[in-house]
Amino acid sequence: MGQEKIKIDVYYREKKKICSTNLEEQILNILAFDIKEHFHIEVLKAHAIMIRTYLFKKMRRFDGRGCALHPQADICNDPNHCMGCIETKDIPKDIKEPLETAIKDTAHRVITFGGSFIHPYYHHTCGGATQNAENFLGNTIRYTRKVLCDHCKHTSPHWQTTVDISIEEMEKLLNVRFPKSTPLQGATVSNIIDQVERDQEGRIVNIKIGDKWMKGTEIQQKLGLPSSRFGWQPTKFRFYVQGKGHGLGLCQYGAQKLALDGMKAEEILKYYFTGIQIERIPQWSINMPLQGKIILIDPGHGGKDKGIFKQNVQEKDRNLKIALHLEKILKEAGSTVVLTRTEDKYVSLGQRLAINNKLHPHFMLSIHGNDNPAIKSTVNQIYIYPGDEEAYRLGQNIISEFKDNGLDVQEIIEGDLFLTRESKNSTLILDIGYFSSQEDYGAKIATCIYHALLSYWTIDKA
């Protein structure tokens, strides 16, 4: 078995299509998008680890949920939904080189909590302390807890900033309406203008401005107003802001100060994320590309249920040979494989279904022979339950592999069959058309199915 490379499916908004990209290259593309400033190499390393962790958490190959907006993709390049990225060709050389170094130096490292990949939140400047996840997300995350941090005070341009917004902008952005002032009524602005005495005609008698009481006529004279009958309305607000971002997880500029003080990437991550571990993912690209995947292989028929007989080959025996070939290949690739039978014995449909529903495999592959008199006996067919999207995707991959290897195959058939209907897990019934007792034929079918599984989990065979 050759070396395998992990790829990730990315939906590009501009191209309106999904592209498969080498995982480490995608880390570079995201890192180049995220890092707008010149950071210490240890901060870049911490970011590389966080991005790799996020991608592993999202990838369907590792049982992630993928992109919610584009179900066939692992992530999209929308920074407001998944993660923005810059294509490799567009990254300037002086920026690219330190990023590549950071990625190389942290190869295979990810962040886990309780044995699972974390969601590694990060932001620009915390302004003195990060915050608990429930304050922003509404739910508790045990590794995203408040951390006191004034380190960004020494490095961040956003430790304290001001933002001016007009009344009209605020009304529009917040979808609110402020009361309109008149000469007889002004807006209350606490600690600025908040106590007013007027006579019956609306003229101001006394008014507290700031920390001082003044007569209306005095205000009129000093400000040059035409009358002491006046109101007021702020035209803009100036907001005094400390920090930048949602305040969850790692503070980029706090991390910068920690790195300048000599802290390493893994120490920085453990400072901001509570109770985490930095683990080295095994090199999935070598010999174990399907580690963590559970496949149930169901050799059809068996025992007294002989199936069809063609070309001096009994279906039950041929099905078992293909299943054993497939079991061997998948186990070598790291998959957990279970067979509904490993010898010539009868197993009822109910028993096969019970094994499936108890095991909860990623896929059940039920191997049969083509006994459809309406088509050529050499044609391969694939049956799935209507609406099973995962089975459909894998089925399409199997069809492609069969065609590439010169095997006749029909398009996927969606049918209401017992195993596909009653199964709690994605199930494919594979009707293998050509009957042969030759070992190499069974190995050929098994290899096609294996390659289809690799394609399903976006793994390239080098």
FENQUI-V845786 format. One record per run of one state. SS is the DSSP state (hx for helix, st for strand, lp for the rest). FROM is the first residue (numbers start at 0). LEN is the number of residues. Records with the same first field share a line. If there is no record, write none. Layout:
BEGIN
SS=FROM-LEN ; FROM-LEN
END
This chain:
BEGIN
lp=0-3 ; 12-4 ; 34-6 ; 58-1 ; 62-12 ; 76-11 ; 90-2 ; 105-3 ; 113-2 ; 117-4 ; 123-1 ; 125-2 ; 129-3 ; 137-10 ; 149-1 ; 154-5 ; 174-7 ; 182-2 ; 185-3 ; 189-3 ; 198-5 ; 209-2 ; 223-12 ; 242-1 ; 244-5 ; 260-4 ; 272-4 ; 280-13 ; 299-2 ; 302-2 ; 305-3 ; 310-2 ; 332-3 ; 339-9 ; 359-3 ; 369-10 ; 384-4 ; 404-4 ; 409-3 ; 414-3 ; 422-4 ; 432-6 ; 456-2 ; 461-1
st=3-9 ; 16-6 ; 74-2 ; 108-5 ; 115-2 ; 121-2 ; 124-1 ; 127-2 ; 147-2 ; 159-7 ; 181-1 ; 184-1 ; 188-1 ; 192-6 ; 203-6 ; 211-4 ; 235-7 ; 243-1 ; 249-2 ; 276-4 ; 293-6 ; 301-1 ; 304-1 ; 308-2 ; 312-2 ; 335-4 ; 362-7 ; 379-5 ; 408-1 ; 412-2 ; 426-6 ; 458-3
hx=22-12 ; 40-18 ; 59-3 ; 87-3 ; 92-13 ; 132-5 ; 150-4 ; 166-8 ; 215-8 ; 251-9 ; 264-8 ; 314-18 ; 348-11 ; 388-16 ; 417-5 ; 438-18
END
